[in-house]
Each structure stands twice: as C-alpha cells, then as structure tokens.
Amino acid sequence: MITLCGGTAGLADRAHSESKEEQMIKNIHWLGHASFRIDAGDKTIYIDPYKIAPGSLKGDIILVTHDHFDHNSPEDISKLRKDSTVIVAPLQVAAKLEGNVQGVEPGQSIAVEGIAVE
C-alpha cells in the first residue's frame, strides 16, 4: 500500500500494516542507468554497477547481467569490491573479471552467501 496524503495522522498505523513487499521495496535503491543496490539484511548487493559514486558502500555480492560496458564496468566493480565480495556473471563475462567470480549459465540457480541467485 502506498498512501499519498498531506497530513501525518495515522502514519504509525499505516507503517505497521505495510506488507513484506512494501518493506522490501524500501531496500532497493536505483543508482542510475541500470544500476541498483539492494540492502538485504546484513548483505549489500549491487546489480550492474556503473558510474558509482566514490565512497559508496562496499558490496558483498555484485551481479553483472551481460558484457556491455555500462553493465560490466570493471572500474566500478573495483570501487565496490572488498576481499570477500562475490561477483556473479555469465560465463563469458566471468572470464574477464578478477577476484571471487562465479560464472553462471542462463537458467542456472546458485546460492551466494545464503542468497539465491538465478
């Protein structure tokens, strides 16, 4: 439920009645173009990081969807990587990346740090 209103009456009641989906949406952040950050509990997940601002949160998992420069940006990935970061990418992209990289094929499902990725 998304409510647009001018007053604050009843906000506490509406906040308590939010669905899981509404709460989850608050944890998805569009970063521009096709880039997103998902805050999943204690995990930070990035999808196709591109033109990432300096000082951004480091990622636990970085997902790369394909090899176009604006989806597979090694410069931006390096800004977000830490030693424990897992990068998941299609096989042909994974071969071009460094670090803890897991290549996947279309339709394949894997678990990364307890999070299902397909």
Rosetta constraint file for C-alpha pairs under 8 A:
AtomPair CA 1 CA 18 HARMONIC 6.64 0.50
AtomPair CA 1 CA 19 HARMONIC 7.52 0.50
AtomPair CA 1 CA 22 HARMONIC 7.05 0.50
AtomPair CA 10 CA 14 HARMONIC 6.32 0.50
AtomPair CA 11 CA 15 HARMONIC 6.05 0.50
AtomPair CA 12 CA 16 HARMONIC 6.34 0.50
AtomPair CA 13 CA 17 HARMONIC 6.42 0.50
AtomPair CA 14 CA 18 HARMONIC 6.43 0.50
AtomPair CA 18 CA 22 HARMONIC 5.97 0.50
AtomPair CA 18 CA 23 HARMONIC 6.62 0.50
AtomPair CA 19 CA 23 HARMONIC 6.37 0.50
AtomPair CA 20 CA 24 HARMONIC 6.04 0.50
AtomPair CA 21 CA 25 HARMONIC 6.23 0.50
AtomPair CA 22 CA 26 HARMONIC 6.78 0.50
AtomPair CA 23 CA 27 HARMONIC 7.15 0.50
AtomPair CA 24 CA 28 HARMONIC 6.99 0.50
AtomPair CA 27 CA 38 HARMONIC 5.64 0.50
AtomPair CA 27 CA 39 HARMONIC 5.08 0.50
AtomPair CA 27 CA 40 HARMONIC 7.03 0.50
AtomPair CA 28 CA 36 HARMONIC 6.88 0.50
AtomPair CA 28 CA 37 HARMONIC 5.91 0.50
AtomPair CA 28 CA 38 HARMONIC 4.58 0.50
AtomPair CA 28 CA 39 HARMONIC 6.57 0.50
AtomPair CA 29 CA 36 HARMONIC 5.48 0.50
AtomPair CA 29 CA 37 HARMONIC 5.08 0.50
AtomPair CA 29 CA 38 HARMONIC 6.25 0.50
AtomPair CA 30 CA 34 HARMONIC 7.79 0.50
AtomPair CA 30 CA 35 HARMONIC 6.15 0.50
AtomPair CA 30 CA 36 HARMONIC 4.58 0.50
AtomPair CA 30 CA 37 HARMONIC 6.60 0.50
AtomPair CA 31 CA 35 HARMONIC 5.19 0.50
AtomPair CA 31 CA 36 HARMONIC 5.33 0.50
AtomPair CA 31 CA 37 HARMONIC 7.06 0.50
AtomPair CA 31 CA 52 HARMONIC 7.68 0.50
AtomPair CA 32 CA 36 HARMONIC 7.54 0.50
AtomPair CA 32 CA 50 HARMONIC 7.90 0.50
AtomPair CA 33 CA 50 HARMONIC 7.60 0.50
AtomPair CA 34 CA 47 HARMONIC 7.74 0.50
AtomPair CA 34 CA 48 HARMONIC 6.39 0.50
AtomPair CA 34 CA 49 HARMONIC 7.73 0.50
AtomPair CA 34 CA 50 HARMONIC 7.75 0.50
AtomPair CA 34 CA 71 HARMONIC 7.24 0.50
AtomPair CA 35 CA 46 HARMONIC 7.25 0.50
AtomPair CA 35 CA 47 HARMONIC 5.53 0.50
AtomPair CA 35 CA 48 HARMONIC 4.99 0.50
AtomPair CA 35 CA 49 HARMONIC 4.96 0.50
AtomPair CA 35 CA 50 HARMONIC 6.16 0.50
AtomPair CA 35 CA 71 HARMONIC 7.77 0.50
AtomPair CA 36 CA 46 HARMONIC 5.69 0.50
AtomPair CA 36 CA 47 HARMONIC 5.18 0.50
AtomPair CA 36 CA 48 HARMONIC 7.06 0.50
AtomPair CA 36 CA 49 HARMONIC 7.04 0.50
AtomPair CA 37 CA 44 HARMONIC 6.93 0.50
AtomPair CA 37 CA 45 HARMONIC 5.60 0.50
AtomPair CA 37 CA 46 HARMONIC 4.52 0.50
AtomPair CA 37 CA 47 HARMONIC 6.48 0.50
AtomPair CA 38 CA 44 HARMONIC 5.91 0.50
AtomPair CA 38 CA 45 HARMONIC 5.02 0.50
AtomPair CA 38 CA 46 HARMONIC 6.33 0.50
AtomPair CA 39 CA 43 HARMONIC 6.10 0.50
AtomPair CA 39 CA 44 HARMONIC 4.91 0.50
AtomPair CA 39 CA 45 HARMONIC 6.47 0.50
AtomPair CA 40 CA 44 HARMONIC 6.17 0.50
AtomPair CA 40 CA 45 HARMONIC 7.35 0.50
AtomPair CA 43 CA 59 HARMONIC 7.58 0.50
AtomPair CA 43 CA 60 HARMONIC 5.85 0.50
AtomPair CA 43 CA 61 HARMONIC 7.66 0.50
AtomPair CA 44 CA 57 HARMONIC 7.77 0.50
AtomPair CA 44 CA 58 HARMONIC 7.31 0.50
AtomPair CA 44 CA 59 HARMONIC 5.01 0.50
AtomPair CA 44 CA 60 HARMONIC 5.29 0.50
AtomPair CA 44 CA 61 HARMONIC 6.57 0.50
AtomPair CA 45 CA 59 HARMONIC 5.63 0.50
AtomPair CA 45 CA 60 HARMONIC 5.99 0.50
AtomPair CA 45 CA 61 HARMONIC 4.78 0.50
AtomPair CA 45 CA 62 HARMONIC 5.72 0.50
AtomPair CA 45 CA 63 HARMONIC 7.50 0.50
AtomPair CA 46 CA 59 HARMONIC 6.43 0.50
AtomPair CA 46 CA 61 HARMONIC 6.40 0.50
AtomPair CA 46 CA 62 HARMONIC 4.73 0.50
AtomPair CA 46 CA 63 HARMONIC 6.03 0.50
AtomPair CA 47 CA 62 HARMONIC 5.96 0.50
AtomPair CA 47 CA 63 HARMONIC 4.71 0.50
AtomPair CA 47 CA 64 HARMONIC 6.01 0.50
AtomPair CA 47 CA 65 HARMONIC 7.59 0.50
AtomPair CA 48 CA 62 HARMONIC 7.49 0.50
AtomPair CA 48 CA 63 HARMONIC 6.13 0.50
AtomPair CA 48 CA 64 HARMONIC 4.92 0.50
AtomPair CA 48 CA 65 HARMONIC 6.51 0.50
AtomPair CA 48 CA 70 HARMONIC 7.53 0.50
AtomPair CA 48 CA 71 HARMONIC 4.54 0.50
AtomPair CA 48 CA 72 HARMONIC 6.30 0.50
AtomPair CA 48 CA 73 HARMONIC 7.75 0.50
AtomPair CA 49 CA 62 HARMONIC 7.90 0.50
AtomPair CA 49 CA 64 HARMONIC 7.86 0.50
AtomPair CA 49 CA 70 HARMONIC 7.98 0.50
AtomPair CA 49 CA 71 HARMONIC 6.50 0.50
AtomPair CA 49 CA 72 HARMONIC 7.44 0.50
AtomPair CA 49 CA 73 HARMONIC 6.89 0.50
AtomPair CA 49 CA 76 HARMONIC 6.02 0.50
AtomPair CA 49 CA 77 HARMONIC 6.47 0.50
AtomPair CA 50 CA 70 HARMONIC 5.84 0.50
AtomPair CA 50 CA 71 HARMONIC 6.43 0.50
AtomPair CA 50 CA 72 HARMONIC 7.73 0.50
AtomPair CA 50 CA 73 HARMONIC 6.10 0.50
AtomPair CA 50 CA 76 HARMONIC 5.76 0.50
AtomPair CA 51 CA 76 HARMONIC 6.42 0.50
AtomPair CA 52 CA 56 HARMONIC 7.10 0.50
AtomPair CA 52 CA 76 HARMONIC 5.86 0.50
AtomPair CA 52 CA 79 HARMONIC 7.55 0.50
AtomPair CA 54 CA 79 HARMONIC 7.28 0.50
AtomPair CA 56 CA 79 HARMONIC 7.81 0.50
AtomPair CA 56 CA 80 HARMONIC 7.03 0.50
AtomPair CA 57 CA 80 HARMONIC 6.82 0.50
AtomPair CA 58 CA 79 HARMONIC 7.56 0.50
AtomPair CA 58 CA 80 HARMONIC 4.47 0.50
AtomPair CA 58 CA 81 HARMONIC 5.95 0.50
AtomPair CA 58 CA 82 HARMONIC 6.56 0.50
AtomPair CA 59 CA 80 HARMONIC 5.42 0.50
AtomPair CA 59 CA 81 HARMONIC 5.97 0.50
AtomPair CA 59 CA 82 HARMONIC 7.16 0.50
AtomPair CA 59 CA 85 HARMONIC 6.24 0.50
AtomPair CA 60 CA 81 HARMONIC 7.67 0.50
AtomPair CA 60 CA 82 HARMONIC 7.65 0.50
AtomPair CA 60 CA 84 HARMONIC 6.84 0.50
AtomPair CA 60 CA 85 HARMONIC 4.59 0.50
AtomPair CA 60 CA 86 HARMONIC 6.30 0.50
AtomPair CA 61 CA 85 HARMONIC 5.54 0.50
AtomPair CA 61 CA 86 HARMONIC 4.86 0.50
AtomPair CA 61 CA 87 HARMONIC 5.75 0.50
AtomPair CA 61 CA 88 HARMONIC 7.48 0.50
AtomPair CA 61 CA 112 HARMONIC 7.71 0.50
AtomPair CA 62 CA 77 HARMONIC 7.59 0.50
AtomPair CA 62 CA 85 HARMONIC 7.29 0.50
AtomPair CA 62 CA 86 HARMONIC 6.33 0.50
AtomPair CA 62 CA 87 HARMONIC 4.68 0.50
AtomPair CA 62 CA 88 HARMONIC 6.26 0.50
AtomPair CA 63 CA 87 HARMONIC 5.89 0.50
AtomPair CA 63 CA 88 HARMONIC 4.93 0.50
AtomPair CA 63 CA 89 HARMONIC 6.03 0.50
AtomPair CA 64 CA 71 HARMONIC 6.34 0.50
AtomPair CA 64 CA 72 HARMONIC 5.97 0.50
AtomPair CA 64 CA 87 HARMONIC 7.48 0.50
AtomPair CA 64 CA 88 HARMONIC 6.25 0.50
AtomPair CA 64 CA 89 HARMONIC 4.86 0.50
AtomPair CA 64 CA 90 HARMONIC 7.46 0.50
AtomPair CA 64 CA 93 HARMONIC 7.97 0.50
AtomPair CA 65 CA 71 HARMONIC 6.67 0.50
AtomPair CA 65 CA 72 HARMONIC 7.61 0.50
AtomPair CA 65 CA 89 HARMONIC 6.13 0.50
AtomPair CA 65 CA 90 HARMONIC 6.82 0.50
AtomPair CA 66 CA 71 HARMONIC 6.27 0.50
AtomPair CA 66 CA 72 HARMONIC 6.48 0.50
AtomPair CA 66 CA 89 HARMONIC 7.19 0.50
AtomPair CA 66 CA 90 HARMONIC 6.61 0.50
AtomPair CA 66 CA 93 HARMONIC 6.65 0.50
AtomPair CA 67 CA 71 HARMONIC 6.43 0.50
AtomPair CA 67 CA 72 HARMONIC 5.25 0.50
AtomPair CA 67 CA 92 HARMONIC 7.92 0.50
AtomPair CA 67 CA 93 HARMONIC 5.75 0.50
AtomPair CA 68 CA 72 HARMONIC 5.87 0.50
AtomPair CA 69 CA 73 HARMONIC 5.55 0.50
AtomPair CA 72 CA 77 HARMONIC 7.97 0.50
AtomPair CA 72 CA 93 HARMONIC 7.70 0.50
AtomPair CA 73 CA 77 HARMONIC 6.16 0.50
AtomPair CA 74 CA 78 HARMONIC 6.05 0.50
AtomPair CA 74 CA 97 HARMONIC 7.20 0.50
AtomPair CA 75 CA 79 HARMONIC 6.63 0.50
AtomPair CA 76 CA 80 HARMONIC 6.70 0.50
AtomPair CA 77 CA 81 HARMONIC 6.04 0.50
AtomPair CA 81 CA 85 HARMONIC 5.64 0.50
AtomPair CA 83 CA 99 HARMONIC 7.86 0.50
AtomPair CA 84 CA 100 HARMONIC 7.53 0.50
AtomPair CA 85 CA 99 HARMONIC 7.98 0.50
AtomPair CA 85 CA 100 HARMONIC 6.69 0.50
AtomPair CA 86 CA 99 HARMONIC 7.73 0.50
AtomPair CA 86 CA 100 HARMONIC 5.16 0.50
AtomPair CA 86 CA 101 HARMONIC 5.89 0.50
AtomPair CA 86 CA 102 HARMONIC 7.29 0.50
AtomPair CA 86 CA 112 HARMONIC 7.54 0.50
AtomPair CA 87 CA 99 HARMONIC 7.71 0.50
AtomPair CA 87 CA 100 HARMONIC 6.17 0.50
AtomPair CA 87 CA 101 HARMONIC 4.64 0.50
AtomPair CA 87 CA 102 HARMONIC 6.14 0.50
AtomPair CA 88 CA 94 HARMONIC 7.24 0.50
AtomPair CA 88 CA 101 HARMONIC 5.84 0.50
AtomPair CA 88 CA 102 HARMONIC 4.87 0.50
AtomPair CA 88 CA 103 HARMONIC 5.90 0.50
AtomPair CA 88 CA 104 HARMONIC 7.05 0.50
AtomPair CA 89 CA 93 HARMONIC 5.89 0.50
AtomPair CA 89 CA 94 HARMONIC 5.25 0.50
AtomPair CA 89 CA 101 HARMONIC 7.45 0.50
AtomPair CA 89 CA 102 HARMONIC 6.50 0.50
AtomPair CA 89 CA 103 HARMONIC 5.16 0.50
AtomPair CA 89 CA 104 HARMONIC 6.07 0.50
AtomPair CA 90 CA 94 HARMONIC 5.94 0.50
AtomPair CA 90 CA 103 HARMONIC 5.23 0.50
AtomPair CA 90 CA 104 HARMONIC 4.90 0.50
AtomPair CA 90 CA 105 HARMONIC 5.81 0.50
AtomPair CA 90 CA 106 HARMONIC 7.53 0.50
AtomPair CA 91 CA 95 HARMONIC 6.33 0.50
AtomPair CA 91 CA 103 HARMONIC 4.43 0.50
AtomPair CA 91 CA 104 HARMONIC 5.54 0.50
AtomPair CA 91 CA 105 HARMONIC 6.37 0.50
AtomPair CA 92 CA 96 HARMONIC 7.27 0.50
AtomPair CA 92 CA 103 HARMONIC 7.87 0.50
AtomPair CA 93 CA 97 HARMONIC 6.87 0.50
AtomPair CA 93 CA 103 HARMONIC 7.72 0.50
AtomPair CA 94 CA 101 HARMONIC 6.14 0.50
AtomPair CA 94 CA 102 HARMONIC 6.65 0.50
AtomPair CA 94 CA 103 HARMONIC 5.22 0.50
AtomPair CA 95 CA 103 HARMONIC 7.76 0.50
AtomPair CA 97 CA 101 HARMONIC 6.97 0.50
AtomPair CA 104 CA 108 HARMONIC 6.22 0.50
AtomPair CA 104 CA 109 HARMONIC 7.92 0.50
AtomPair CA 106 CA 118 HARMONIC 7.94 0.50
AtomPair CA 107 CA 118 HARMONIC 6.39 0.50
AtomPair CA 108 CA 118 HARMONIC 5.75 0.50
AtomPair CA 109 CA 116 HARMONIC 6.90 0.50
AtomPair CA 109 CA 117 HARMONIC 5.62 0.50
AtomPair CA 109 CA 118 HARMONIC 4.29 0.50
AtomPair CA 110 CA 116 HARMONIC 5.85 0.50
AtomPair CA 110 CA 117 HARMONIC 5.31 0.50
AtomPair CA 110 CA 118 HARMONIC 6.40 0.50
AtomPair CA 111 CA 115 HARMONIC 5.28 0.50
AtomPair CA 111 CA 116 HARMONIC 4.45 0.50
AtomPair CA 111 CA 117 HARMONIC 5.91 0.50
AtomPair CA 112 CA 116 HARMONIC 6.38 0.50
AtomPair CA 112 CA 117 HARMONIC 6.97 0.50
